Amino acid sequence: MQQKLSTYFSVLVLSLFFFSCQQKTSEKSTSDSVTATAEDTASSPATAVSVKDRKPADAATILARKQVPILCYHQIRDWKSSDSKSAKDYIIPVNTFKEHMKMLADSGYHSVLPDQVYNYLAYGDPLPPKPVMITFDDTELNQFAIANPELKKYGFKGVYFIMTVSLGRPNYMSKDNVRKLSDEGNIIGSHTWDHHNVKKYQGEDWVTQIEKPTKTLQDITGKNIEYFAYPFGLWNKEAIPELKKRGFKAAFILATKRDDADPLLTIRRIIASGYWSARTLHNSMVNSF
């Protein structure tokens, strides 16, 4: 009887051992299969080609898609007695800016970048819930020193449209500042050499104001510069083929009407006024987009 029990337990132990080994082998195979599938999909030439060769939607389809709220900030500093009433629209006090960012975070907004907006408009790719794009114009140093840390606090990324004539000047960003912003995952865009009105460009202006500044920014960041913001938000139809010719995927105006034929080169933004409380900003975002 004792010998039979001993034999029984030996068989049981061996059975459990083989079952455990088979289960682990099965789990490993499944895990390896999932990993391989993900890696194969990511590196598959067919997948890369299909994504690269996607055809953008037509203008009517793009215009029919809900617009993404896009905010435009300029100077972030406290007002001075010398600031005019109109200038205060473009100068947002530091605490007001902080309240804006906190409102966005508390309200569940997720910052998005130009590639995401472009892919949504052109191809219908999904965006995170409550997307917002936060942009800054004119290379102001306070955008790097004040805005960037505040964005980081909430896990936000920004888009910085750089006017290259100002690089390294007092109260403006340096090349190192711009490089750091880019390295941290923010997007650097072109905003011309010296903020000259695009509607007045002739001949070599396209080289001076667009080509050379774009090359400067590419050299600084080591990345392609694919997005452009019109100075003053002003544009004309003649500018659109010139921007396309120079490799820009999208361009940003302010709160005027988009172009019926080329909405991707006239994407709307609103100026986040220095007069606006966080609540006013939220209402403006809802009503404008």
C-alpha positions in Angstrom: 0.0 0.0 0.0 2.8 2.4 0.9 4.6 1.6 -2.3 1.4 2.3 -4.3 1.0 5.7 -2.6 4.6 6.6 -3.3 4.2 5.7 -7.0 1.0 7.7 -7.1 2.6 10.9 -5.7 5.6 10.5 -8.0 3.4 10.4 -11.0 1.4 13.4 -9.7 4.5 15.5 -9.1 5.9 14.7 -12.6 2.5 15.6 -14.2 2.4 18.9 -12.4 6.0 19.7 -13.4 5.3 18.9 -17.1 2.1 20.9 -17.0 3.9 23.9 -15.5 6.7 23.8 -18.1 4.2 23.6 -20.9 2.2 26.5 -19.5 5.3 28.7 -19.2 6.4 27.7 -22.7 3.0 28.6 -24.0 2.9 32.0 -22.2 6.4 32.8 -23.5 5.4 31.9 -27.1 2.3 34.1 -26.8 4.4 37.0 -25.4 7.1 36.6 -28.1 4.4 36.5 -30.7 2.8 39.8 -29.5 6.1 41.5 -29.3 7.2 40.3 -32.7 3.9 41.3 -34.2 4.2 44.8 -32.8 7.8 45.1 -34.0 7.0 43.7 -37.4 4.1 46.1 -37.8 6.2 49.1 -36.8 9.0 48.1 -39.1 7.0 46.7 -42.0 7.8 48.5 -45.2 4.3 48.0 -46.5 2.9 49.8 -43.4 5.4 52.7 -43.7 4.6 53.1 -47.4 0.8 53.1 -46.8 1.1 55.7 -44.1 3.5 57.9 -46.1 1.4 57.7 -49.2 -2.0 58.5 -47.7 -3.9 61.1 -49.7 -5.1 64.1 -47.7 -8.9 64.7 -47.7 -10.3 67.3 -50.1 -10.9 70.9 -48.9 -14.6 70.5 -48.3 -14.0 67.5 -46.0 -11.3 69.3 -44.0 -13.5 72.4 -43.6 -16.3 70.2 -42.4 -14.2 68.7 -39.5 -14.6 70.4 -36.1 -11.8 72.9 -35.6 -9.2 72.3 -32.9 -8.9 75.1 -30.4 -5.6 76.8 -31.0 -4.3 79.5 -28.6 -1.8 82.2 -29.5 0.3 83.9 -26.9 2.9 86.7 -27.3 4.5 88.4 -24.3 4.1 86.9 -20.8 4.9 89.5 -18.3 3.1 91.9 -16.0 1.8 95.1 -17.5 3.8 98.4 -17.3 2.4 101.9 -17.0 3.7 102.5 -20.5 1.8 99.7 -22.1 -1.1 100.9 -24.3 -4.6 99.6 -24.0 -4.3 97.8 -27.3 -0.8 96.3 -26.4 -2.3 94.7 -23.4 -4.2 92.3 -25.6 -0.8 90.8 -26.6 0.8 91.0 -23.1 -0.6 88.5 -20.6 0.3 89.0 -16.9 2.2 86.1 -15.4 -0.5 85.0 -12.9 -3.1 85.3 -15.6 -1.1 83.0 -17.9 -0.7 80.5 -15.0 -4.5 80.6 -14.4 -5.1 79.9 -18.1 -2.8 76.8 -18.0 -4.4 75.5 -14.7 -7.9 75.9 -16.2 -6.9 73.9 -19.2 -5.5 71.1 -17.0 -8.4 71.2 -14.6 -10.9 71.1 -17.4 -9.4 68.0 -18.9 -7.7 69.5 -22.0 -4.8 67.7 -23.6 -2.2 69.6 -25.5 -1.6 68.5 -29.1 1.1 69.4 -31.6 0.9 70.4 -35.3 1.5 66.9 -36.7 -1.6 65.6 -34.7 -3.7 68.5 -35.9 -2.5 68.1 -39.5 -3.2 64.3 -39.4 -6.6 64.8 -37.9 -7.6 67.4 -40.5 -6.0 65.7 -43.5 -6.7 62.1 -42.8 -9.3 62.0 -40.0 -6.8 60.5 -37.4 -8.2 60.6 -33.9 -7.2 63.2 -31.3 -7.2 62.9 -27.5 -10.3 64.1 -25.7 -10.6 67.9 -25.5 -7.5 68.8 -27.6 -5.9 72.2 -27.5 -2.8 73.5 -29.2 -0.8 76.1 -27.3 1.3 78.4 -29.5 3.7 81.3 -29.0 4.9 83.9 -31.5 7.9 86.2 -31.8 10.7 84.5 -29.9 10.1 86.3 -26.5 12.5 85.1 -23.8 9.6 85.0 -21.3 8.0 82.2 -23.3 11.1 80.1 -22.5 11.6 81.3 -18.9 8.0 81.5 -17.8 5.7 79.6 -20.2 7.7 76.5 -20.7 8.1 75.6 -17.0 4.4 76.2 -16.5 3.5 73.9 -19.4 5.8 71.2 -18.0 3.9 71.4 -14.7 0.8 70.0 -16.5 2.5 67.7 -19.0 1.7 70.1 -21.9 3.8 70.7 -25.0 3.9 74.0 -26.9 4.5 75.3 -30.4 7.0 78.2 -30.7 6.9 80.2 -33.9 10.4 81.9 -34.1 11.3 85.2 -35.7 14.9 84.6 -36.4 16.1 88.3 -36.5 15.6 88.4 -32.7 17.6 85.3 -31.8 20.2 86.2 -29.1 19.0 89.8 -28.6 18.2 91.1 -25.1 14.8 89.8 -23.9 14.6 87.3 -26.7 15.5 83.6 -26.9 18.9 82.4 -27.8 19.6 79.6 -30.2 20.3 77.4 -27.2 16.9 78.2 -25.8 15.2 77.2 -29.1 17.3 74.0 -29.3 16.3 73.0 -25.7 12.6 73.6 -26.4 12.9 71.4 -29.5 14.9 68.7 -27.6 12.2 68.6 -24.9 9.5 67.7 -27.5 8.0 71.0 -28.3 7.7 72.1 -31.9 9.6 74.9 -33.5 7.9 76.7 -36.4 8.8 79.6 -38.7 7.6 83.1 -38.2 9.7 84.8 -40.8 13.0 86.7 -40.4 11.7 90.1 -39.1 7.9 89.8 -39.0 7.4 91.4 -42.4 3.8 91.2 -43.7 3.5 88.3 -46.1 1.0 90.2 -48.3 3.8 92.6 -49.3 6.4 90.0 -50.4 8.0 90.3 -53.8 10.9 88.5 -55.4 13.7 87.9 -53.0 11.5 88.5 -50.0 10.6 84.8 -50.1 14.3 83.9 -49.7 15.0 86.5 -47.0 11.8 86.0 -45.0 11.2 82.3 -45.4 14.0 80.2 -46.9 16.9 81.6 -44.9 15.0 81.6 -41.5 13.8 78.1 -42.1 17.3 76.9 -42.8 18.5 78.6 -39.6 15.9 76.9 -37.5 16.6 73.5 -39.1 20.3 74.0 -38.3 19.5 74.8 -34.7 17.0 72.0 -34.1 18.3 69.3 -36.4 14.7 68.8 -37.6 12.6 69.8 -40.6 10.6 72.9 -40.1 7.2 72.2 -41.5 4.8 74.7 -39.9 4.5 78.5 -40.4 2.6 81.3 -38.7 1.8 84.4 -40.7 2.9 87.6 -39.1 -0.1 89.6 -37.8 -2.2 86.6 -39.0 -2.3 88.2 -42.5 -2.1 86.1 -45.6 -3.1 86.1 -49.3 -3.7 83.4 -51.9 -0.4 84.2 -53.5 1.5 83.1 -50.4 0.0 79.6 -50.3 1.9 78.1 -53.3 5.1 79.8 -52.2 4.8 78.0 -48.8 3.9 74.7 -50.4 6.9 75.0 -52.7 9.1 75.5 -49.6 7.9 72.3 -47.9 5.4 73.6 -45.4 2.6 71.2 -44.5 0.4 73.7 -42.7 0.3 77.4 -41.8 -1.6 79.3 -39.2 -3.6 82.5 -39.4 -5.6 84.2 -36.6 -9.3 84.5 -36.2 -10.3 85.3 -39.8 -11.9 83.0 -42.4 -10.0 80.0 -43.7 -9.3 79.6 -47.4 -11.9 77.5 -49.1 -9.4 75.8 -51.4 -6.4 75.4 -48.9 -7.7 75.2 -45.4 -4.5 73.5 -44.2 -2.5 76.6 -45.1 -5.0 78.8 -43.2 -5.7 77.1 -39.9 -7.3 79.4 -37.4 -5.9 80.4 -34.0 -7.2 83.0 -31.4 -5.1 85.4 -29.5 -5.3 84.7 -25.7 -5.8 88.2 -24.6 -4.1 89.7 -21.6 -7.6 90.9 -20.5 -9.1 87.4 -20.4 -9.6 85.5 -17.1 -9.4 81.8 -17.3 -13.2 81.6 -17.5 -13.3 84.1 -20.4 -10.6 82.1 -22.2 -12.6 78.9 -21.8 -15.8 80.6 -23.1 -13.9 82.0 -26.1 -12.5 78.6 -26.9 -15.9 77.0 -26.9 -17.5 79.8 -28.9 -14.7 80.2 -31.5 -14.1 76.6 -32.4 
